[in-house]
Amino acid sequence: MSVSEATVKVYMGRLMNRLEVRDRVQLLIRSAQLGLVDPRLD
């Protein structure tokens, strides 16, 4: 299964709108604050 770059951009845009952030860095930070991602690198 593959996902096109355009599809990823659409989903990222929707997430940024819902979380009220303006770029991907803020999206990652906000997602970590909400517990949606685990920011640890280990």
N, C-alpha and C positions, 0 to 999 in steps of 0.2 A: 504494500500500500504506500502511496506517496501523496504528499500534500504540496500544492503549488505555492510558490513564493507569494503570489497575490492573495491566496487564502490566508496564509499566516499573517500578512499585513492587515487584512480585514479584521481578523480576530484580535490582533494586538490593538488595533484602533478602538474596537468595541470595549476591550478591557480597560484601556486608558480612559475612555469616556466614563465608564461605570465607576472607576476608582478615582476619577477626577485628578488625573496626573497628566503631565504634558510630554513626557519622554520615557524611553525604555528603562533608564536608570531609576527614575521615580517609580515606575511600575514595579520593578524588582524590589525596591525598598518597601513600598506599600504592601506588596504581596507577602513579604517576609513578616511585616508587622501583623498582618492578618492571619499568619500561620498557613498560608497557601503554599509556600515553598520553604525548603530548609536551606538556609544560606551557608551552612557549613561546607567546607571543602574536603573533608576527610572521607 
